[in-house]
Amino acid sequence: MKDDPKKVAIICDWLLSGGSEKVILELHHMYPEAPIYASYATAGWQKQLDGKLVTGYLQYWPFSALRKYIPYLRMMWFSHLNLSAYDLVISSSGAEAKGVRVKRRSWMASILNQPAPKTTHVAYMYAPTHYYWSRYEQYLSNPGFGRLDPVARLGLKILLKPLRKWDYAAAQRPDYIIAISTHIQQQIKKYYGRDSTVIHPPVDTKRFQTPVLKHDLPNKRKGFVITGRQTPYKRIDLAVAACTQLNLPLVVIGNGPEHKKLKKLAGKSVTFLRNVTDAELPHYLQSAEAFLFPGIEDFGIAPVEAMASGTPVIAYRGGGALDYVIDGKTGVFFADQTVDSLVGAISKFQSLRFVRTDIVNQSEKFSTKTFQAQLSNYIQSHQNPAK
């Protein structure tokens, strides 16, 4: 890119699937020559980024599950990367990747008293590491290890203090921090004491704006939709219970550990779809009256995708939703994470009229094009290290 530093490296925690990986793809489009360092990656990502992906010993670790659940392994790998040859390092992280050291001198440079590298480190931060800070209690109650949950709880309790200490110190290393939402901006200040600039993550809005088939955008939308991994913190149970109580159609798209529990909670008006493809998803978003969003997310790409479909969002008043839902214009907020509060918001929603073009236009503020323009401008104005 014009006026960009000569040598760029991209760093991320891992490459599996999810919203953070979409950011890596956009960074790769912006800096196609930059190597991408990850602690480990799936075979699909290795093939897609062939020649640009750099992984470490964790890629070949014999116990693959431990790569994700033992953060110390990633801490060590990221802390020992030598990135001094780069002009700019962009870390994309909600865990350990932000802890890379870019000012490290080689032992020979230290002996010769040569100056430290002038590498600039910009951290694109999804959140202060969840399992140490804002969601510590959640991870403690449900570590996700199955039969080994008691061992995981004990380890987290014993190691929490040194892990928090390392994580806090790691968050002081970047020269500049970008937050994915105003909610995360506040959490970065709260837990790390750092200022940050908000640049929202990229959403492929164009994919949801054009109906795949003529019948994908009916004249009269019907019912509600909710998508996402079915885990406790997403509070899909509120959506299922509210639509069951009101006997309103609800399509629940996705799977996860809460699936059986949600099905038991659901009435006849609720439909579960576990295997909706990316190609099929626009149909369901374009056919719904509204997208339900009862959880607290750091940002929340799915609601913005719904808005790109012209679908308003009924959201809990908190988290990333505060950045894109405009009450009465692009959706409706509810104040408490309770069934009664959501029922009230649905009733309010049904009494309102929404202009679909207003909703689509709001979603465009979070498009991939907007992300690239904002990040490019930010990088060009922050090329000189602040420390």
C-alpha positions as CSV (number, residue, x, y, z in Angstrom):
1,M,0.0,0.0,0.0
2,K,1.2,3.5,-0.8
3,D,3.2,5.2,2.0
4,D,3.1,2.1,4.2
5,P,6.2,1.0,6.0
6,K,8.7,-1.2,4.0
7,K,8.4,-4.4,6.0
8,V,5.2,-5.5,7.8
9,A,4.4,-8.6,9.9
10,I,1.0,-9.7,11.1
11,I,0.6,-11.6,14.3
12,C,-2.4,-13.5,15.6
13,D,-3.2,-15.9,18.5
14,W,-4.2,-18.8,16.3
15,L,-6.0,-19.5,13.0
16,L,-9.1,-21.7,13.4
17,S,-12.5,-20.1,12.5
18,G,-14.4,-17.1,13.7
19,G,-14.6,-13.3,13.5
20,S,-11.0,-12.7,14.4
21,E,-9.9,-14.8,11.4
22,K,-11.9,-12.5,9.1
23,V,-9.7,-9.6,10.3
24,I,-6.6,-11.6,9.4
25,L,-8.0,-12.1,5.9
26,E,-8.5,-8.3,5.5
27,L,-5.0,-7.6,6.9
28,H,-3.7,-10.1,4.4
29,H,-5.5,-8.2,1.6
30,M,-4.1,-4.9,2.8
31,Y,-0.5,-6.3,3.2
32,P,-0.3,-9.3,0.8
33,E,3.5,-9.6,1.2
34,A,3.5,-9.6,5.0
35,P,4.2,-12.9,6.8
36,I,1.5,-14.0,9.2
37,Y,2.7,-15.5,12.5
38,A,0.3,-17.8,14.4
39,S,0.9,-20.2,17.3
40,Y,-0.9,-22.8,15.3
41,A,-3.4,-23.1,12.4
42,T,-5.7,-25.6,10.8
43,A,-4.8,-27.4,7.6
44,G,-7.2,-25.2,5.7
45,W,-5.5,-22.0,6.8
46,Q,-2.1,-23.5,6.1
47,K,-3.2,-24.2,2.5
48,Q,-4.9,-20.8,2.1
49,L,-1.9,-18.8,3.4
50,D,0.8,-21.1,1.8
51,G,4.1,-19.3,1.8
52,K,3.0,-16.5,4.2
53,L,2.0,-18.4,7.3
54,V,4.7,-18.9,10.0
55,T,3.8,-21.3,12.9
56,G,5.9,-22.6,15.8
57,Y,6.4,-25.8,17.7
58,L,2.7,-25.7,18.9
59,Q,1.7,-26.6,15.3
60,Y,3.3,-30.0,15.9
61,W,2.4,-30.4,19.6
62,P,1.2,-34.1,20.1
63,F,-1.7,-33.1,22.4
64,S,-3.6,-30.7,20.2
65,A,-6.3,-29.8,22.8
66,L,-3.6,-28.5,25.1
67,R,-2.5,-25.9,22.6
68,K,-5.7,-23.9,23.2
69,Y,-6.1,-24.5,26.9
70,I,-2.6,-24.0,28.3
71,P,-1.8,-20.3,27.6
72,Y,1.7,-20.6,29.0
73,L,2.7,-22.5,25.8
74,R,1.6,-19.6,23.7
75,M,3.1,-17.0,26.0
76,M,6.5,-18.6,25.6
77,W,6.3,-18.8,21.8
78,F,5.1,-15.2,21.3
79,S,7.5,-13.8,23.8
80,H,10.5,-15.3,22.0
81,L,9.7,-14.2,18.5
82,N,12.3,-12.0,17.0
83,L,10.5,-9.3,15.0
84,S,13.1,-6.6,15.0
85,A,13.6,-6.7,11.3
86,Y,10.1,-5.3,10.6
87,D,9.1,-1.7,10.4
88,L,5.5,-2.4,11.5
89,V,4.0,-5.3,13.4
90,I,0.2,-5.6,13.6
91,S,-1.0,-8.0,16.3
92,S,-4.6,-9.2,16.0
93,S,-5.3,-10.6,19.4
94,G,-7.7,-11.3,22.3
95,A,-5.1,-13.4,24.1
96,E,-1.3,-13.8,24.0
97,A,-0.2,-12.5,20.6
98,K,-0.2,-8.9,21.9
99,G,2.7,-9.9,24.1
100,V,5.3,-10.0,21.2
101,R,8.4,-8.0,21.9
102,V,9.4,-5.8,18.9
103,K,12.1,-3.7,20.6
104,R,14.4,-6.6,21.5
105,R,18.1,-6.3,20.6
106,S,20.2,-9.3,19.7
107,W,23.0,-10.2,22.1
108,M,25.6,-8.8,19.6
109,A,23.7,-5.5,19.3
110,S,23.6,-5.2,23.1
111,I,27.4,-5.8,23.3
112,L,28.0,-3.2,20.6
113,N,25.6,-0.9,22.4
114,Q,23.5,-0.5,19.2
115,P,20.2,1.2,19.5
116,A,17.0,-0.8,19.9
117,P,14.9,-1.5,16.7
118,K,12.4,1.2,15.8
119,T,9.7,-1.2,15.0
120,T,6.2,0.1,15.6
121,H,3.7,-2.4,17.2
122,V,0.0,-1.7,16.6
123,A,-2.3,-4.0,18.6
124,Y,-5.8,-4.7,17.2
125,M,-7.4,-5.9,20.4
126,Y,-10.7,-7.9,20.6
127,A,-10.8,-7.8,24.4
128,P,-8.6,-8.0,27.5
129,T,-8.1,-11.8,27.7
130,H,-11.5,-13.1,28.7
131,Y,-10.4,-16.0,31.0
132,Y,-8.3,-13.6,33.2
133,W,-10.6,-10.6,33.4
134,S,-14.2,-10.0,32.4
135,R,-15.3,-13.6,32.0
136,Y,-13.1,-15.2,34.6
137,E,-16.1,-16.4,36.7
138,Q,-17.8,-17.8,33.6
139,Y,-14.7,-19.8,32.6
140,L,-14.4,-20.9,36.2
141,S,-17.9,-22.3,36.3
142,N,-17.7,-23.9,32.9
143,P,-14.1,-24.5,31.7
144,G,-15.2,-26.7,28.8
145,F,-12.9,-29.7,29.6
146,G,-15.6,-32.2,30.3
147,R,-14.4,-34.7,32.9
148,L,-11.3,-32.6,33.5
149,D,-13.2,-29.5,34.5
150,P,-12.2,-29.9,38.2
151,V,-8.5,-29.9,37.3
152,A,-9.0,-26.9,35.0
153,R,-10.8,-24.9,37.7
154,L,-8.0,-25.7,40.2
155,G,-5.3,-24.7,37.7
156,L,-7.1,-21.4,36.8
157,K,-7.5,-20.5,40.5
158,I,-3.9,-21.3,41.4
159,L,-2.3,-19.6,38.3
160,L,-4.7,-16.6,38.0
161,K,-2.4,-14.1,39.7
162,P,0.8,-14.8,37.7
163,L,-1.2,-15.1,34.5
164,R,-2.9,-11.8,35.1
165,K,0.5,-10.3,35.8
166,W,1.9,-11.5,32.5
167,D,-1.2,-10.5,30.6
168,Y,-1.1,-7.0,32.0
169,A,2.6,-6.6,31.2
170,A,2.0,-7.9,27.7
171,A,-0.7,-5.3,27.1
172,Q,1.9,-2.5,27.9
173,R,4.2,-3.6,25.1
174,P,2.3,-2.3,22.0
175,D,3.0,1.2,21.0
176,Y,-0.7,1.8,20.1
177,I,-3.9,-0.1,20.7
178,I,-7.0,-0.3,18.6
179,A,-10.2,-1.6,20.2
180,I,-13.0,-3.3,18.2
181,S,-15.8,-1.4,20.0
182,T,-16.4,1.4,22.6
183,H,-17.3,-1.4,25.0
184,I,-13.9,-3.0,24.6
185,Q,-12.2,0.4,24.6
186,Q,-13.6,0.9,28.1
187,Q,-12.4,-2.6,29.2
188,I,-8.9,-2.0,27.9
189,K,-8.8,1.2,30.0
190,K,-10.3,-0.7,33.0
191,Y,-8.0,-3.7,33.0
192,Y,-4.8,-2.5,31.3
193,G,-4.9,1.2,32.0
194,R,-4.3,2.0,28.3
195,D,-6.0,4.4,25.9
196,S,-7.1,3.1,22.6
197,T,-8.8,4.1,19.3
198,V,-12.0,2.3,18.1
199,I,-12.0,0.7,14.6
200,H,-14.8,-1.8,14.2
201,P,-14.0,-5.2,12.7
202,P,-14.9,-5.8,9.0
203,V,-18.3,-7.2,8.0
204,D,-18.9,-8.6,4.5
205,T,-22.1,-6.5,4.2
206,K,-22.4,-6.9,0.4
207,R,-23.0,-10.7,0.8
208,F,-26.3,-10.0,2.7
209,Q,-27.7,-7.1,0.6
210,T,-28.5,-8.9,-2.6
211,P,-31.1,-11.8,-2.4
212,V,-29.6,-15.1,-3.6
213,L,-33.0,-16.0,-5.1
214,K,-36.1,-14.0,-5.8
215,H,-38.0,-15.6,-3.0
216,D,-35.2,-14.7,-0.5
217,L,-36.7,-11.3,0.2
218,P,-40.4,-11.8,0.6
219,N,-42.8,-8.9,0.6
220,K,-43.9,-9.8,4.1
221,R,-41.2,-11.0,6.5
222,K,-42.3,-13.5,9.1
223,G,-40.9,-14.4,12.5
224,F,-37.5,-13.9,14.2
225,V,-34.1,-15.3,13.8
226,I,-31.0,-15.8,16.0
227,T,-27.6,-17.3,15.1
228,G,-24.4,-18.2,16.9
229,R,-22.7,-20.9,18.9
230,Q,-25.1,-22.1,21.6
231,T,-23.2,-21.3,24.7
232,P,-24.5,-19.9,28.0
233,Y,-23.2,-16.3,27.7
234,K,-25.0,-15.7,24.4
235,R,-28.3,-16.1,26.3
236,I,-30.1,-17.8,23.4
237,D,-32.3,-19.2,26.1
238,L,-34.0,-15.8,26.5
239,A,-34.9,-15.7,22.8
240,V,-36.3,-19.2,22.9
241,A,-38.3,-18.6,26.1
242,A,-39.7,-15.2,24.9
243,C,-40.8,-16.5,21.5
244,T,-42.3,-19.6,23.1
245,Q,-44.2,-17.5,25.6
246,L,-45.5,-15.2,22.8
247,N,-46.1,-18.1,20.4
248,L,-44.1,-16.3,17.7
249,P,-42.0,-18.1,15.0
250,L,-38.3,-18.2,15.8
251,V,-35.5,-19.8,13.8
252,V,-32.4,-20.8,15.9
253,I,-29.4,-21.3,13.7
254,G,-26.3,-23.0,15.0
255,N,-25.1,-25.6,17.5
256,G,-23.2,-25.9,20.7
257,P,-23.2,-27.3,24.3
258,E,-26.6,-25.6,25.1
259,H,-28.4,-27.2,22.2
260,K,-30.3,-30.0,24.0
261,K,-31.2,-27.6,26.9
262,L,-32.6,-25.0,24.4
263,K,-34.7,-27.7,22.6
264,K,-36.3,-28.7,25.9
265,L,-37.1,-25.1,26.6
266,A,-38.6,-24.4,23.2
267,G,-42.3,-24.5,22.2
268,K,-43.8,-25.5,18.9
269,S,-43.1,-22.0,17.3
270,V,-39.3,-22.5,17.6
271,T,-37.4,-24.2,14.8
272,F,-33.7,-25.3,15.2
273,L,-31.4,-25.5,12.2
274,R,-27.9,-26.9,13.0
275,N,-26.3,-27.1,9.5
276,V,-27.1,-23.8,7.7
277,T,-24.4,-23.1,5.1
278,D,-22.8,-19.7,4.5
279,A,-24.7,-19.6,1.2
280,E,-28.0,-20.3,2.8
281,L,-27.7,-17.8,5.7
282,P,-28.7,-14.6,3.8
283,H,-32.1,-16.2,3.1
284,Y,-32.9,-16.6,6.8
285,L,-31.7,-13.1,7.7
286,Q,-33.6,-11.5,4.8
287,S,-36.8,-13.4,5.6
288,A,-37.1,-12.4,9.3
289,E,-38.9,-9.5,10.9
290,A,-36.0,-9.0,13.3
291,F,-32.7,-10.5,14.6
292,L,-32.7,-11.3,18.3
293,F,-29.4,-10.5,20.1
294,P,-29.8,-11.1,23.9
295,G,-26.2,-11.6,24.9
296,I,-23.3,-9.3,25.6
297,E,-20.7,-9.4,22.9
298,D,-17.4,-7.6,22.5
299,F,-18.7,-6.5,19.1
300,G,-21.1,-8.9,17.4
301,I,-20.7,-9.5,13.6
302,A,-24.0,-11.5,13.2
303,P,-26.3,-8.5,14.1
304,V,-24.5,-6.3,11.6
305,E,-24.9,-9.0,8.9
306,A,-28.7,-9.0,9.8
307,M,-28.8,-5.2,9.4
308,A,-27.0,-5.5,6.0
309,S,-30.0,-7.7,5.1
310,G,-32.3,-4.8,6.0
311,T,-33.3,-6.7,9.2
312,P,-33.7,-4.7,12.5
313,V,-32.1,-6.0,15.6
314,I,-33.7,-6.5,19.1
315,A,-30.7,-6.3,21.4
316,Y,-29.7,-6.2,25.0
317,R,-28.6,-2.7,25.8
318,G,-24.9,-3.4,26.4
319,G,-21.6,-4.5,24.8
320,G,-20.9,-4.0,21.1
321,A,-24.5,-3.5,20.2
322,L,-24.4,0.0,21.5
323,D,-22.2,1.0,18.6
324,Y,-24.6,0.0,15.8
325,V,-28.2,-0.4,17.1
326,I,-30.1,2.9,17.1
327,D,-33.2,2.5,19.2
328,G,-36.3,3.0,17.1
329,K,-34.4,3.3,13.8
330,T,-32.2,0.2,13.3
331,G,-33.7,-1.9,16.1
332,V,-34.9,-1.9,19.7
333,F,-33.0,-2.3,23.0
334,F,-34.2,-4.1,26.1
335,A,-32.8,-3.2,29.5
336,D,-32.5,-6.4,31.5
337,Q,-31.4,-9.9,30.5
338,T,-34.7,-11.4,31.5
339,V,-37.5,-13.1,29.5
340,D,-40.0,-10.4,30.6
341,S,-37.7,-7.6,29.4
342,L,-37.2,-9.2,26.0
343,V,-40.9,-9.9,25.7
344,G,-41.5,-6.2,26.3
345,A,-39.0,-5.2,23.6
346,I,-40.6,-7.6,21.1
347,S,-44.0,-6.0,21.8
348,K,-42.5,-2.5,21.4
349,F,-40.9,-3.6,18.1
350,Q,-44.2,-4.8,16.7
351,S,-45.7,-1.4,17.2
352,L,-42.9,0.4,15.2
353,R,-42.2,0.8,11.5
354,F,-38.6,0.6,10.2
355,V,-37.1,1.9,7.0
356,R,-35.0,-0.9,5.5
357,T,-32.6,1.5,3.7
358,D,-31.8,3.2,7.0
359,I,-30.8,-0.1,8.5
360,V,-28.7,-1.1,5.5
361,N,-27.0,2.3,5.4
362,Q,-26.1,1.9,9.1
363,S,-24.5,-1.5,8.4
364,E,-22.2,0.0,5.8
365,K,-20.4,1.9,8.5
366,F,-19.0,-1.5,9.5
367,S,-18.1,-2.9,6.0
368,T,-14.8,-4.3,4.9
369,K,-14.2,-1.2,2.8
370,T,-14.7,1.1,5.8
371,F,-12.4,-1.1,7.9
372,Q,-9.6,-1.0,5.4
373,A,-9.9,2.8,4.9
374,Q,-9.9,3.5,8.7
375,L,-7.1,1.2,9.5
376,S,-4.9,2.4,6.6
377,N,-5.4,6.0,7.7
378,Y,-4.6,5.1,11.3
379,I,-1.4,3.2,10.3
380,Q,-0.1,6.0,8.2
381,S,-0.5,8.5,11.0
382,H,1.1,6.2,13.6
383,Q,4.2,4.9,11.9
384,N,6.7,6.4,14.3
385,P,6.9,4.5,17.6
386,A,5.5,6.3,20.7
387,K,7.9,4.8,23.1
